């Protein structure tokens, strides 16, 4: 009789354990199922995290004379180029700025400085003014694309910091540009 009671008691405990375990598994499965909206939100969050990771990997710390503290450059922020003696944005420059704007909108804490550069032709004063017009053109277009103006500053280096020190059209074409430096992230 004692044996029968013990057997019944053990079986009862086994059944209760199985029911509890199955119930817990049901709750786990139930919690894993997401609504379509939740799945979409989860995918978007994962995409943002991946974009953030890729952006962080694209950063290179740089030292600039005249800029205190740390600054960075990103391979995701591309330079734009200008025709001789022009500050109007070319079709290619607009395309690149559109891509740059996507990066900046995706990273709303990033503050950049847009550097305007020129080739060596023209006076220092003229090239400083032209470099400023180029930087301002880029800034205004980025604002038009949804980047907050408070996150953008401009500076002109004129002909003072050439990318290519050559004295021919190939070098000059590389020097007529706007370059993007990250001041804060």
N, C-alpha and C positions, 0 to 999 in steps of 0.2 A: 504494500500500500504506500509506504514511504517512497519506494522507488517510483511508483506510478506518479505520485505528486511531484517528485523531483523532475521526472521526465516532462510532465505537463508544464511545470514552471520553466524549465529550460526552453522548451518549444515556444512557450508564450513570450519569453524574452527574445528569442530569435525572430519571431514574427514581428514583434514591436520594433526591433532594431531594423529589420528589413523595410518595414513601413516608413520608419523615420528616415532611413538612408534614401529610399526611393523618393520620398517627399522632398528631401534636400536636393537630390539630383534634379527633380522636376523644377524646383525653384531656380537652380543654376541655369538650366536650359531656358526657362521662362525669362530670366534676366538677360540672357545673351541675345535674344531676338529683339532687333531694333526696328522701329518704324522706318519707312522710306525717308522721311525727313531727318530722322536721327542718323541714318546711314549716310545721307548726303552731307550732313553737318560734320560727321566724323571724317569722311573723305576730304572735305574742305580743310578741316583742321590739320589732317595729316599732310595735305598739300602745302599749307602755310608753314608747317614745321620743316618740311623738306626744302622749301624755298629759303627759309631762314638759314638752314644749315649750309646750303649751297652758297648763299651770299656771304656768310661768315668765312667759308673756305676761300672765297674769291678775294678776300681782303689782303692787302700787303701794306705793312706799316712803312711810312715814308717820312723823311726829314726835309722840311722846307725852311729856307731862311725867311725870316719875317713872320712865320707862323709859330706861335708858342704851343707847346704840348704835342700830343700825338695826333697825327693825321694819317689817313689811309687812302689807298687807291683800290678800286675794285675792277676786276676784269669784266664785270657785268655793266659797268658804266663806260660806254664807248665814247671816244673823241668824235667830234664832228669837224668837217673841213669846209673851207670857203674858197670861192674864186678870188682871183687877184683883185685887190682894191674893193672888195665887196663885204657887206655884212648881212645881206639877205640870205635866208636859209635855202639851201638847195633841196631838191626832192629827197636826195639821199640823207641829208642832214635831218630833215623832218622825220624820216623813217627811223633813224637812229635815236633821235630825241623821243620818239614814241616808245621805243623799247626802253630807254632810260627812265622815262616817266613810269612805266609799269613797275620797274624795279623800285623806284622811289615811293610809289603809292603802296607797294607791298611792304615797305619798311618805313613806316611813318615817323620813326624817331631819328632817322638819318638826316643830318644837315650837311649840305654841300656848298662848296665854293666853285663857281664857274670861272675858269681862267680864260681870258681872251688873248690870243697870240697872233703875231704877224710875221711876215718874212722880212728880210733885211732892207728891202727897197722902201724908200720914203724916209722922212725925218723921224727922229725919236718921238717928237710931240705928235706928229700925224699918226704914227703907228700906235702910240698909247691910246689916242682917241679912237682909232679904228678897232683896236683890241677890246676896248670898253663897249663899243657898239655891238661887236660880235657876241660878247658875253651877255649883254642885255637882251639881244635877240633870242639867244638860247633860253635865258631865264623866262622871258615873256611867253615863249612857246610852251615851256614846261608848265607854267601856271595855267595856260589855256587847256592843257591836258590833265589838269586836276591836282598838280603838286602845289602845296601851300607856299606862297611867296616868302613867308617868314622862315622857311627852311633853306632858302637860296640866297647866296650872296655872290657878288661879281667882283672881279679884279682884272686889270689889264696889265700884262707884262710887255705889251708891244713886241719889239723884236729882241728883247733882252734875254729870253730863255728859249733859244731855238731847239727844236727836237733833232734837227739835222743841220750841221754847221756848213754844209756845202753851199756853193754859190751858183747854182743852176736851178732850173724849173723843178726838177725832181725834189730837191731839198726844200725849195720855197713852198711847194705844194704841201709838204708835210708840216711846215711851220705855220701855215694859215689855218688855225684851228681853235677850238674851245676844248679845254681839258677839265675833267671833273674830279675834285678832291673832296674826300669826306672829312669834315671837321669834327663831327660828333656822330656817334651811333647809339 
